[in-house]
Amino acid sequence: MKKALSAAAAALALAVAATACGGGGEGAQSGGDDPIVLGFSQVGAESGWRTANTESIKQAAKEAGIELKFSDAQQQQQNQIQAIRSFIQQNVDVIAFSPVVESGWDTVLLEAKAAGIPVVLTDRAVETDQKDVYETFLGSDFVEEGRKAGRWLVEEYADTDDQVNIVELQGTTGSAPANDRKEGFAEIIGEHDKFEVVASQSGDFTRSGGQEVMQAFLSSHDDIDVLYAHNDDMALGAIESIEAAGLEPGEDITIISIDGIKDAFRAMADGKINLVVECNPLIGPQLMDLVEKVHAGEEVKPRITVEEGVFTQDEAAEALPDRKY
């Protein structure tokens, strides 16, 4: 009788312990009652876009019942590599990251592959000759974003034969959006001799960088017709320098930007930015869906893009109330 009671008590204790560890069986599961553990390394917090992207991922993980281990790389590749190695040591279920730059990831991606941990890229891609080191890439088509900016500019200046002098504020040197947005824009305007990029320099995707580089552009060039900024924060910083120089942004200098944050839409509504090409940061729900699928061993597409639009001054005021970032 005592042995039977002892066995029953032990079984009950094990059942209670299992329930406590598993959080009641709610949320995405990695096996048994444990939630999926996702290690995510973010580029940093260099812009309003990035902040919205981070919040979307954190909120989506919470809603999906996925345990998120989050690391901010502060725009340093070495910090990201260290974070990914830490995730590997912790034996997380899935690793996701938005790479600071495109190259230099082969070694750490091979380490994740050797550990049997699937990797998902978000927002930015990588350059690698290694096979099967990541499952999928979720993000925007940056080349197409550059093309959209270029097509609008070509149409806007269709009635002039004069040379159009363009200055370009590039994103972080070596990053996928900087490389691709430059490529797509150059592809379109390169079909027309009247467009010339007279200066191109990185503002590192920051407002202060845009302000400083634009100030240097204005000091070096007397006749700037167009500013093409790889993101809104740099464009907004550049506006400060343009106004400080006694010029009217959006009038004296046509401004094209990419991202679609609220501050940029406010500037468009005020006539200071002429065009914004949208780059949607709210990819958290899509990412969590992918995390669950790759963890379950399901096949996913190697490239998943986000739907995005193009907005002009005429559309800015109407669209502003609905902007979520």
N, C-alpha and C positions, 0 to 999 in steps of 0.2 A: 504493500500500500504506500509506504514511504517513498519507495523508488518511483512509483507511478506519479505521485504528487510532485516529486522533484523533477521528473522529466517534463511534466506539464508546465511547471513554473519556468523551466529553462526555455521551452518552446515559446511561451508567452513573452519572456524577456527578449528573445531574438526578434519576435514579430514587432514589438514596440520599438526596439532599436532601429530596425529596418525602416519603419514608418517615419521615425524622427529624422533619420539621415536623408530620406528621399523626399522630404518636403510634402508628404501627402500624395505623391504621384502626380502633381500638377506640372504643366509646362513641358518643354521639349526634353526628351530623355536621351541619355547617352548609353544606357544599358541598365537594366533593373529600374530603380527609382531615382537614379542620379540625373541631374540636368546636364545637357550638353555644355561643355566648358569651351568658350571661345576666347582665344588670345588675339587682341586687336592692337596694332601699332599705328597710331595716327601721325601724319606729317608734323603737325604742330597746331598753332592757333594764329596763323599769320593773317587771317582775313575773316570778314563776316561770313563768307561762304563756308570756310572751314569750321567755324563755330557751329553753324547750322548743321553741317554734315556730322559733326561729333554728337550733337544732341539727338539727331535722328537715329544714329546707331545705338546710343545708350538707351533711348526710349523704346526702340524696337526690340532690343535684347530683353529688356524688362518685360515687355508685353508678351514676348514669345516664351518666357520662362527659361531663357538661356543665361548661364552664368558668364558674365563678361569680365575678362581681365584686360584692363585698358592701359595703354602706355602712350605718352606724348613724347615724340622724338625731338621736339623743338627745332625742327628743320635740319637735323643732323643725321646723315645716313648711319654713322657708327652707333648712334643711340638706337636706331631701329634694328640694326643687326644684333645688338646686345639684347634688346627686348625679345626678338624672335628666338634667340638662343635660350633665353630665360623661359619662354613659353614651352620650348622643346624639353627643357629640364623638368618643368612642372607637368609634362605629359598631358597638355591640354588636348581636347578632341579635334579642334580645328584652329588654324591660324589664318587671320586675314590682316592685310596691311595695305596702306596707300603709300607707295614708295616715294621717297624724297626725290630721287633721280632714277634714271632708267637702267644704268649699268652698275655692275659690281655686286650682284646678288647671287651668283651661281653657287658659291660655297655654302652659304647659309640655307639656300633652297634645297640643295642636295642633302644637307644635314636633316632638314625637316622630312624629306622624302625617305631617308634611311630610317628615321624614327617612326615612319608610317603615319605621319600627321598630314592630312590634306591642307592645301593652302589656297586661299581665294584672294585675288587682287581686287582692290577697289579704287575707283577714281583714276588711278594712273597705272600704266603698264610698265613692264620691264623688258630689257633686251637680254636674251639668253639663248645659247646654242644647246642647252641641256633639254632633254625630252622629259615630259610628264612631271615637271617640278611644281606646277600649280594646276589646279582643276579648272578654273575659269577666271575671267576678268569682267567685273561689273563696273561700268562707267560710261562716260560720254565719248562721243567721237570727236576728239579735239581737232583733227584735220578738217572735218566738216564744219566745225564751229568757225575756223579760220576762213573757210570758203564762204560761209554765210556772210561774214563781215566783208569780205572782198567783193562779193556779188552786189551787196547793197551799195558799196562805195562806187563801183563801176556804174551802176544805174544812177546814182545821185549826181555824178559828174559827167553824164552822157552827153550833155549839151555844150561842154567846153572842150576846146582844143589846146588850152594852155597846160603847161606842166603842172602837175599836182604834187607838191612836196609833202611827204609823209614822215613823221617820226614814230618810232615803235618802242613801246615799253614792254620788254619781254619779261616773262616770269622767271622763276628760279633757273639758273643755268644748268642744263643737263636734264631738266625734268620733262616728262612726257607732254604735259600741256604746253609748256613753252616751245618745245621743238615742233610739236604738231600744229599749234595755232599759227606759228610763223610759217610753216610749210604750206598750210591750206590757203592762207592769205596771199602769200607770194605766188602761189600757183595761179590764182585768179587775176590779180593785178598785173602779173607778168605777161598776160595776153594783150596788154595795152601799153604802148610806149610812153604815154603821157604821165603815168604814175611812177614816182621814184621815191624809194625809202632813203632819205638823206641821213638818217641817224637811227640806230637801233641799239638799245642797251637794257640790261636787266635792272628791274626795280624790285626783284625778289618777291613779287606778289604782295608787297606791303604798301600801305598808304604813305608812310614816311619815305620809302624808296621811290615811289612814283613822284612825290613832291620834289625830292632832291634831283632826280634824273631829269625831270621836266624843266626844272630851273636851269640845269646845265644845257639842255637843248635850246632853250630860249636865249641863252647867252651866246651860243655858238651859231645860231641860224636866225636870220632876219625874216625869212619868208616861209613860215610853217603853215600849211593849209589843213593838214589832217593829223590827228593823234590816234593811233591804234594801240590800245592798251590790252594786254592779255588777261587782265581781270579788273573788276570794278574798283577795288581798293586803290590800285595804282592810278586809275583814272581820276578818282576822287582826290587823291593827293596831288595829281597834276593840275587839277582845276584850281587848287590853292595857288600854285605858282603862276598859272596863266592870269588869274585875277590880280595877283601881286604885281604882275608886269603891266597892268593897265589894259589888258585885253579881255574880251568877252568870250568865255568858253561856250561852244555851241554856235557862235556867230562868227567870230574872227578865226576860230579854229574848230573844225568839225571833229567831234569826238566819238569814237567807236570803242565799245568795251564789251567784255564777256563776263558773265556770271548771272546777274539778275537779282542782286540783293536789294532790299528796300531802299537803302540810301541812294543807290544808283537810279532807281525809279523816281525817287523824289527829285534828284538832279535832272532827270529827263523831263519831269513835269514842269520844272523851273526853266527848261530850255537850255540847260548846261551840258547835257549829253544828248547826242543825236540818235544813237542806236545802241541797244544792248542785245547781245546774243546770249540766250539763256543757257546756263549749265546747271542742271538740277542737283542740289546736294542731298535731297531727302531720299536717300537710297537705303535707309535702315531696314524697312520691311522686306525689300527685295533681297538684301544681304542675309537676313535671318532665314529667309526661305531657302536660299542657296546653301547656307551652313547646314541646315537640317537635311537637305538632299545629299550633299557630299558626304556628310557623316553617315548617312544611311547607305552609302554606296551607290546611290542612283546616278545615272548618267545626266550630265548637264551640258549645255552648249558652251563652247570654249570662249565665246564673246557675247556679252549681254549688254545692250545699250539702253540708254534712258531717253524717253521722249522729251523734246525741248523745243522752244519757240524762239522767235525773233520779234523784238519790240522797238517801235519808233516813238518819237515824242508824242505823236497824236494818240497813241495807245496807252501811254504811261499813266496818265491820271486815272483812267478807267480801271487799269489793271492793278494799280497800287494797293487798294484795300484788300485785295485777295492774295497779296504776296505773303508767304509764310516764313520768309527768312530775310 
